[in-house]
Amino acid sequence: MNENILLVEDEEALRMTIGDRLRGEGYRVDFAADGNQGFDKATTLAFDLVILDVMLPYRNGFDVCRGVRQLGLATPILPDPSITRTCSSRWLGKRVLEPMDRRESRHDKRTRVLRNSHP
């Protein structure tokens, strides 16, 4: 598996934990520690998925996502799972991902993420 994921998270411990978990699943992971870094990477580098915290320094996750969409980029964006159900599909684009059910197998999760990542 060679999918590239951008993880935008300002809390270092959480960033490292999630990154380790994703790399353990076979994903390549790049990191951004604030909204400005996240926006810059999301708009200049190719990613299969962006995992985006909402409460970020310098530029919040909503502004990052809005800016990415205004540039016409269709990279799937997975916001903090606690807000996924309340975000408007217009803000996220057509590729809204529901929070992952803990009972799903790893294969099911990977399949669902990849299915939602490509048109």
N, C-alpha and C positions, 0 to 999 in steps of 0.2 A: 504494500500500500504506500502511495507517495503523495497523499493529499496534504496540502499546506493549509495550516490553520493559523490565523492571527488571534492571539489572546490579548485583549486590552483590559488590564486589571491593575489598579494602583496598589493593592495590598500584596507585598512581595511574597509572604508565606502562602497566600492563596494562589498567586500566580505560579509559584514553583510547584505546589501540590497538583494543581490542575494540569500544568505543563508536563509533569512527570507521568501523570495518569494517561494523558493523550499520547505521549511518546511511547509509553508501554503498550498502547493499542496499535502502534505502528504509524501514527501521524507525525509529520514534520511540523514543529511548532515554532513560531516567532512571537516575540513579546513586545508590548508597548505598556509603559507605566503611567501614561496620562493621555488625556484626550487629544492633545496636539500630536503626540507621537503616533497614536492610533490612527488619526485621520491621515497623517502623512504616509504611513505605511500602507493603509487600506487603499489609498488613491494612487500610489506609485508602484506597488509591488503586486504580483498576482497571488491571490489566495483562493482556496476552494470554499472557505468558511471564515467568518469573523465572529468570535465570541466576545461580546462587548458588555462591560460593566456599565452601569448607568451613572453612578456617583463617581466622577473622575475629576482630578485637578485640571484646571485651565479650560477645558471644554468638556461638557457632560456628554454622556452616551447618546442622548437624543440629538444633540447638535452634530455629533460625529456622524451618526446614521443619516440625518437629514442632508448633511453636506455630501456624503457619499452618493446618496440617491439623486441629489441635484446635479451631480456631475454625470449622471446617466449610468453609473456602474450598477451591475445587477448581482454583485457578490452576495451570497446569502449571509444574513446577519442574525446571530442568535443572541438576543439580549439576556440579561440576568433572568434565569428561569422564574423567579418570583414575580416578574412583571409580564411574562410572555402572553398570558391570556388577556391582559388588559390593554396591550398595545394595539393601536389601530393597524389593520393590514396595509393601509395606504402608507403609513410611516415605514413599515418594514418591507414593503413590496409584496409580491405574491407568494414569496417563499416563507411563510410563517411556520415556525417549528413549535409544536407543543412541548411542554416540559416532559422530560423522559421519565417514564414509569420505571421505578426501581425493579420491578419484576421482569422487565424485558431482558432478554439475553443480550450479551455484547454484540452478537451478530445482528440481532434485530435492530439495535440502536444504530450500528454502523450503516446498515442497509437504509434505515429511515433517514439518517443524516445525508447520505450520499444521494438518495432518491430526491430529497428536497434541495440538494445543491446544484442539480443540473436540470435545465429546462426539458 
